Amino acid sequence: MPKVSIIIPVHNTARYLEKCVASVTAQTLTDTEIILVENASTDNSLELCYQLALTDKRIRVLHIDEADLSTARNAGVGKASGEYVGFVDSDDTILPEMYEHMYALAKEHDLGLVDCNFCCTYDTKSNRYPYPQDGKVSIVSAKEAATLNLREKISRVVCTMLYRRSLFETLKFPTHMYYEDRASTFLFMAASQRVGIINKAYYAYYQRTGSINRSKNFRKYRDYALADCRRLQFINESNFYTTRKERADAAFKSGNALIRTLG
């Protein structure tokens, strides 16, 4: 059993895929499997996936006929055999030591999940770092981690997290939905008992023109609102928050975001 399964959904990203996969195969943690989940591309992504699989025996290719990011991630998890699971989007890159450091922390403290930071990279301007870069490492409870996620004090991006694979026995990413990370990653933290947080941007999140997160349409606004509704429902129903003040503090960001979206 490999230590980490790294799942890369691929959809019409042939232009970026080789650079992405190169950053994954260059990981200092070598006991990994890499699952390329090609989902209904119309460019030469599928052909390129098979070509890349010939270059490294750790790479496997899974093809599905449905073009959906969460469906591809869930399908990859279904084929994964690693103790832990990580995700990389096929137009992004990661630092070489990312999974070695995150896996080591997870094993040292028997963690269900480890979260790190990301930087936003652009073609025309300098990198942007949304979270602290002081290298601090924290071990927190499930409640603390979920609350930090809900209050947007730490990264809530699917790809900055390393998950114990057993978490996916009861949790899945919501399909056919934008902002699926906003709607789900707090649930993985809540189910993890303890979570590690590393204040270092191991993940380079490429902000390209035409990507999912840079285009605007009605469905995106709707899904953003639905994600916040899910967050507020969790806060209302979870036994984490037993007082009105705790619920209000946890709901502050999502409540305000929902009001802005609906307004």
N, C-alpha and C positions, 0 to 999 in steps of 0.2 A: 504494500500500500504506500503510495507516495505521500509525502508530508503535506503538500499543497496541490490542489487542482486549480489551475488558472483558466478561467473561461473567458473567451473573447468572442462576443457576438459580431458578426460581419454582415453588413448590408451596404452595398454600393460604396465601398471604401477602399477599392483596390489601390488608389493613389497613395494611401497612407499606411496600408496594411504591413508592408515589409518593415518599415521603420518601427511600427508598434511591436510586431513579433520579435524583431531583433532586440528590443529592450527587455522583452520577457525571457527570451532564451539566454540573455546575458546575466540573468539573476545569479547572485552569489549563492543562493540556495538552489542547488541543482537537483535535489530529489523532488521533482515536480512532474505533473502532467499538464499539457497545454491543449485545451479543447477549443478549436475554432468552430463556432456554430454559424455557418453561412445560412442566412435566411432571406430567400427570394430576391437575390440581387439581380439587377439587369445589366451590370457591367461584367468584367471578367474576374470578379472576386472569388467565385467558386473555383475556377481554374487555378488562380493564384494560391488559394488555400491548399490545394493538393500539391502544388509545386513546393510550397513551404514545408509541407509534411515530409517531403523527401529529404529535407536538409537536416532534420533533427528527429530522432526516434521518439522523443517525448510528445511530439505534436500529433494530435488526432483531429480528423475532420468529421463534423456532423452537419448534415444538410437537412433543413426543414423548409417546407413550402410556404410558410407564413411569415410575412415581413412584419415582425413585432419584436422590440427589444426585450421586453420582459419574458415573452414566450421563448425567445432564444436563450435567455439566461436560465429559465426554469428547465428547459430541455437539456442544457449543459450540465446542470446540477444532477439531473437524472442519470447521466452517463459518468459522473465524476466518481472517483474512488479514493480521493485524498482524504486525509484526516481533517484538513481545513480547506476552505474554498475561497478564492479571490476572483475578482472580475476586473477586466480591463476593456475599455471601449476601443474599437479598432482604429480610431484616429488619434488616440492618445499614446503617451509613453510613460514609463516608470523608471525610477532610479534603480541601479543594480542591486542595492542592498535592501530594497523594500521588504520583500517577503522573508528574507533571512531575519531581519530585526523584528518584524511583526510575529513571525512564528516562534522565535525564541522567547519573546515576552509572553505569548499565549501559553507555551509549555511551562515556563518557569512559574507562572501563577495560576495555571489551570483555568484559563479564560475561555468564555464562550465566544467572545468577539474582541477584536482589536481595531481601533480607528486611528487613522493618521490624517494629515492635512494634504491639501493640494495647492498647486499654483495654477493660475490661468495664464496661458501662453497665447500670444497673438502674432500675426504676421507683421504688423506695423507699429507695435509699441512694446514697452518692456513688460516683463512678467508682473502679475499682480498676486499678492499673497493675502487671502482673506482672513487667515487665522495666524496666531502667534507662531514664530519660528525659533523659539528658545530651546528646543530639544527636550523640554520637560516631559517626563513620563509619569502618568498617574494610573492608579488602579482604583476604580470606583464601583459602587454597587449598580445593580440593574436600574434602580430608581434614579440614581444620580445621572447615569448615562442617558437614560430616556429623557430626563428633564433637560439636560444640557442640549440634547438633540432638538427637543421641542422648542426650546428657547433660542435655538440657533447660535449657541455658544461654541459648538464643535461642528465638524463636517458631518453632513447628513447624506453625503453622496455614496451610492452603492459601491463605487469602485475604490473608495479610500478605506474599505473595511476588509478584514479577514475574518471569516465566519467558521465556527465549528460546523462541520457538514451535518451533524445531527439536528441542527436548528431547522433544517429544511424538511424534516419529517412532519412538522406541523405548520410551517410558514412557507409561503411562496410570494414572489413578486406579483403585484397586480398587473394583469395583462391589458393590452389595448388602451393604455393610459399614459399620457405625459406626466411628468413629475412623480413617477412611480417611486423614486427614492424618498421624496417628501411624504408620500403616503405609507411608507412601509419600514424604513430603516429603524425608526424608534421602536417598532415592534420586535425586531431582532435583538435590540439592546435590552428591552424589557424582559426577554426570554433567556437572557444570558447569565444571570446570577451576578457575575462580575465582568467588567469590561476594562480593557487597557486603552489608554489614550496617549498617543505620541505626538508632541507638538513639532512635527517636521513634515514638510511637503515632499513626500516621496512620489506623488502622482502629479504628472503634468497634463492638465486638462486643456486641450487645444480648442480655442474659440474660433472656429472657422465660419466664414460666411456661408449661409445655407444649411447649417447644421440644425438639428432638432431644436436646440435650446436658444437659437438666435432668430428663428422665424416666429412670427406672431399670427395667430388666428383664433377664431372663436373657441375651437375645441381645446386649445391650450389654456385659455382663460377659464373655461369650464372645469378642466381637469385640475387646475391649480386650486380652484375653489373646493372641488371634491376632496382633494388631498387634505386641505385644512379642515374640512368637515370630519374626515376620518381621524385626524389628530385630536380635534375637540371631543369627538365621541369617546376616544380612548381615555382622555383625561377625565371625562365625566363618569366612565364606567370602571376605570381601574381602581384597585384597592391601594395603589400607591399614594393617592391624594385623598386625605381624610378630612381636610378642613377647607372652608371656602377660600381662604387665603392661598393655600397650596394649589388649589385648582385654578385660581385666578392668575397666579404667578406662572404656572405651566402653560396656561392658555393665552398669555398676553400676545405673543408673536403671531400665533395662528389666528386668534380672534381679530386682531387688527388687520392682518393680511386679507382675511375673508371679507371684512367690511370694505376695504379698499377695492377688492376685486368686484364685489357686488355693487359698490357705489358708482 
